[in-house]
Amino acid sequence: MKSKKIIIIAIAVNLAILAVGLWYYLSIPVDVSIEIDSRDYCPGDVVIIKIKTSRELKESTLVFNSQKTKFFETGKNDDSRLYRGLIAVPLNCKPGENALEIIIKFPIVGTRRFNRTVNIKSRKFKRTHIASLSRTNKIMKTLAEESRVARQLRSKITPENLREGRFIIPVKGRFSSPYGQVRTYGKRRRKGRHRGTDISAPKGTKIKAANNGVVSMAAKFRGIGNTILVDHGQGIQSIYMHLDSIDVKRTDTVNKGGIIGTVGSTGQSTGPHLHWGVYVNNVAVDPMQFTEKDIP
Ligand SMILES: [Zn+2]
């Protein structure tokens, strides 16, 4: 009898503690402030979205164009938590106001939705014709197959942020072809877009990892040549193409400035150079912005 009484009292005390805890949790106002750098963006840019909340998030979703991503926690103190999300403005993004949807879910108190817009300005990109590279059906097929493999490996999201500070330019050389360039190839004038920055350098020049990360692909391809992908975490990856030698293997950890390979002209290339690209949420963005400004 006595022990039954003790159990009942213990349950009652626990329920009371839970009720007080819940009452306290619900008494905290659900404050959310959203901060988007209010400037005009261009195709190739990365948009930084910061949120500050009074409670910890359970889930979050950011929807922009065909991208669906989430927020990652960047800091917390006694009464607030800080998160940031990154979205990429794709090369084919329509100029004007583009919708951005933010959905955040809190434990117990539920979901909050916010609709914002991001103003996209059109950007003029250079045009070039590359006569010596003919894009036959066979080459197109090879390139499509290799791109599919790389895209698949880039779709995996590592939750940790492995980057530290700004990116470094991976090779010393001459910038020969900018990001976004509108290209035509060979006699058939097949159209293409340049999804990275080309840096010309002699064959054998050492290539450095632009930032800390984990090698997500190190492969010898016929179309894009010898290629390395480095995963910097939270949806950011960098690509290094047309290499002569590959000095790392998949799952290797690399440090910013560490040698990963050497410049070559493998695959569809007109001479020794490094094709360097950065992907955010699997969308190719202008890699130079990662070297020029702080992206949290
Ligand atoms: Zn290139």
Boltz pocket constraint, residues with backbone or C-beta under 6 A from the ligand:
constraints:
  - pocket:
      binder: B
      contacts: [[A, 177], [A, 194], [A, 196], [A, 197], [A, 198], [A, 274], [A, 275], [A, 276]]
      max_distance: 6.0
